[in-house]
Amino acid sequence: MARTPLTSITPTDLLDAGETPEPAAWGFATRAIRTGHRRTAEGEHSEPLFLTSSFVFQNAAEAAARFAGEAPGNVYSRFTNPTVRAFEERLAALEGGECCVATASGMAAILAVCLGLLKSGDRILASHSLFGTTTVLFDKYLSRFGIRTSYVPLSDLEAWASAIDGRTRLLFCETPSNPLAEMVDLRALAEIAHRYGALLVVDNCLCTPALQRPLALGSDLVVHSATKYLDGQGRCLGGAVVGDRQRVGEEVYGVLRTAGPSLSPFNAWVLLKGLETLELRMLAQAQAAQALAEWLRGQPAVLRVHYPGLADHPQYHLVGTQQRTGGALVSFEVAGGRAAAWRVIDSTRLLSITANLGDVKTTITHPATTTHARLTPEQRAAAGISEGLIRIAVGLEALDDIKTDLARGLNALSCPCS
Ligand SMILES: *Cc1c(COP(=O)(O)O)cnc(C)c1O
């Protein structure tokens, strides 16, 4: 049997002569490590980084043909770049989508979906519990162009079904939500969307395809903030849209090449490396989060723990079916509101006080005054963000060290002498 070709490897390349090219689809981890790499003549083992803004042509006729779209090939990195394409192919393979386009950030991915698929008069129906900036994008900016957004409680299917109408073009949700880890049944929500000819768009940031694949559950598009778990080490911004060739490959891609929020090739290279360890990281971080949630529930100063892997979580039944585990985000409430929550946060020495998540470094955040501060008090209340709420995005440090760091502040809260 011939050695696999040096230039690129796909599942079909691994078949013996005569075997039907119905490619034994690779396992997730293999796709995460092998898909999208086209080796150059140098025979490099790691994915090459094409830091170039433009590409040269053999002659004027070839330039003309590429500009006209009559000949394949690169023109300019706002349109295509080989390193960016490798990331797109790999993420598409992981999400199980036909097509992926990468963007400069998660917000650019959401904006590109809206610009590519909506027009004035269309409506978005979204969940209350969204990433704060997504709400600002919808309410402050898209509304100026005649696109109105209404909000419903994420897990309430009846509320979605009664709020949708013939002008609703997009249903938009994050499941699980940040920071309370609420979930919605994606199969049921996709049915509601499709009954009205609308599309279901899922922000799959918190689970990543390692834990949840919304397209296989009937969703139409997936958006990502690659800044979070896809990179996984807090190094760069990035985003992506995954879906079918027409909507993503034509409509959303058209916005990117015209409006310009394309992913930098350098960031694409960093993200490619992130994807290689995605499944290992997600499983390990989720396991640590499960253990931390159970430990937090036993702490006297903690009123309530929000974690999907706890049996008292309202959508516990979706863990192990819709999403593989509870994920890596744990939130909890302490008595005493903002002062008590800030005290716990300020007593940590190891955890990073930062609004970011999806890092191997564990982070701690007070959502009401940071990630969700731009919401009105009414919007915050509707999203369930109380002043005593603390969010932990669990990383990969030794779990005992994370517990020790949190115990310092929690013990101080329950100590009457302090
Ligand atoms: C961070 C985040 C975004 C925005 O992504 P950026 O890369 O920061 O633009 C969107 N959705 C969710 C759920 C996020 O956590």
The ligand as an SDF file (V2000), in Angstrom:
LIG
                    3D

 15 15  0  0  0  0  0  0  0  0999 V2000
  -17.1590   36.2570   23.8390 C   0  0  0  0  0  0  0  0  0  0  0  0
  -18.4440   35.8550   23.2550 C   0  0  0  0  0  0  0  0  0  0  0  0
  -18.8970   36.4190   22.0580 C   0  0  0  0  0  0  0  0  0  0  0  0
  -18.1390   37.5030   21.3310 C   0  0  0  0  0  0  0  0  0  0  0  0
  -16.9170   37.0490   20.8860 O   0  0  0  0  0  0  0  0  0  0  0  0
  -15.6390   38.0000   20.6250 P   0  0  0  0  0  0  0  0  0  0  0  0
  -14.6500   37.0700   20.0550 O   0  0  0  0  0  0  0  0  0  0  0  0
  -15.2600   38.5900   21.9380 O   0  0  0  0  0  0  0  0  0  0  0  0
  -16.0840   39.0440   19.6610 O   0  0  0  0  0  0  0  0  0  0  0  0
  -20.0860   35.9610   21.5440 C   0  0  0  0  0  0  0  0  0  0  0  0
  -20.8140   35.0160   22.1690 N   0  0  0  0  0  0  0  0  0  0  0  0
  -20.4100   34.4630   23.3370 C   0  0  0  0  0  0  0  0  0  0  0  0
  -21.2510   33.4250   23.9770 C   0  0  0  0  0  0  0  0  0  0  0  0
  -19.2150   34.8690   23.9200 C   0  0  0  0  0  0  0  0  0  0  0  0
  -18.8360   34.3250   25.0740 O   0  0  0  0  0  0  0  0  0  0  0  0
  1  2  1  0
  2  3  1  0
  2 14  2  0
  3  4  1  0
  3 10  2  0
  4  5  1  0
  5  6  1  0
  6  7  2  0
  6  8  1  0
  6  9  1  0
 10 11  1  0
 11 12  2  0
 12 13  1  0
 12 14  1  0
 14 15  1  0
M  END
$$$$
